[in-house]
Amino acid sequence: MKPIITLLSILFTSVQLFAQAAPCGTEQTKASVDQLKASKALFQKLDITQTEDSKYVPVKFHLIADSVGNGRVKEYDILNQLCILNEDFSNTDFQFYLKDADFSYFNSTAIFEDSRTSTLAKNQMLTLKDAHAINVFVVNTTSSNTQGSNISYFDPNNDWIVLVKKESEDGTNQLSHQIGHFFSLLHTYFGWPLIGGFDSSYPNWPIAPVNDPTGGLTENQDGSNCTIAGDLLCDTPPDYGFGGLDFSCNYTGGAKDPKGILVDPLENNQMGSFALSECYPYTFTPDQINAMYGDYAKSSRDYIRQSSYVPNTTQVTEPATLVWPGNNENLASNIGVTLDWNDVPNAEYYLLEVSRSLNFSSLTQNYIVTESQKELPELTANKKYYWKVTPFNDGASCMNGLTSPKWKFKASPLATSNIKEINAWDVIPNPTTASTLKFAIELDKALEITAQLVAVNGQVLSTKDLKVNTGKQVISMPNTKLSNGTYFLRLISKNGMETRRVVIQN
Ligand SMILES: [Zn+2]
């Protein structure tokens, strides 16, 4: 909605409007201008291979929670954010990937709420910083100061990006915009505040930018001063910060440049003042892309260019299908529970989400795994667990439509034992296959036992002598060639013997 504001009220509300409307907290200074100039100059010296080769850029996402571990962004949302980033850069040779195919996790209320002003936060972030990746800290808010608390930013002094998690949850292009800053791009409205309050009743835009380190030049529509005014790039027309006005992606305010020519901004530019509203999809212009290539070639960017690693950029297209435990299954043991799903074509990684809550909002444990199964740590007995799986690759992580249906299971505590020195034990899972036959056992002190696999006619098929340690553990039986059917697993200690039925379903 277009704000209806009187001239007087502009004076009093402009700061507040800035806080509400400004989507970007990156401070652009004289140093930013110098960085861009250096990028442009270096681009001119690059040869064709440096400009046209694929540029694989590692990104390390630091998923920050408050000091007790609450509020952390979901891994799913960040993988999806990486997908958006690559889509937004699809007309460039940059290809971003998840460094080490994993996330960094850290609990700190200082970083989570106050990365801009807290010294503790800054010191912790320096420790967490990955030396060979673009570092993105995903937080709740960026300052304890209410002004601009929801605003993401690039910090040129520390070379890291702080991303408000809501941007990832909403699937915005905010990260793409900040990566533009990382690679030295200026706002196309550089020098102007992003501020609402002027409309078509003020067709003559204030002539000089109010805060312009380039020297107060106003960019002309005809390109006559494009290398020294605005963002210093010539294929991005003037933008005097109109995006704060809500022109629904089509500026019709009628502002004129110093020559009296109507200004026609590029509303869908990633670095424009309309970016981060709703003018999707946003793009970079050729001059912006070339400037980013120049920045990427700088020696100060060696640290993200050092690896010869080539990520997997094949987009997975088939969803995951779950196998075990079946939906609504009641398991005989709460330890040694292994979740299993089918291999998905072209997928190198899987995001496994396991939660005690129906909508995965709390009591959730997430894993990134390379195999299509995962043994979980001990579960709370007799409680419902929900789980789902999404396949992805480290350089192609569009997740939409790839998540399996959500299944649930419950696990009973391990069956108690009538052998005195064994607390509890059972075959897990059951039924099982011949090659994966195993049992879980819980002991108060170490014990020597013999495990035997026995046929229904009493014939002993395999024997394993074991020294079992104190505590809870899962023990695999020798791999035998059993056909489908019923068998028995027998444990023998010096104080007794106990048998459990096993069903083999290969
Ligand atoms: Zn910005």
Residues whose N, C-alpha, C, O or C-beta is under 5 A from the ligand:
A	BS01	ZN	C24 T26
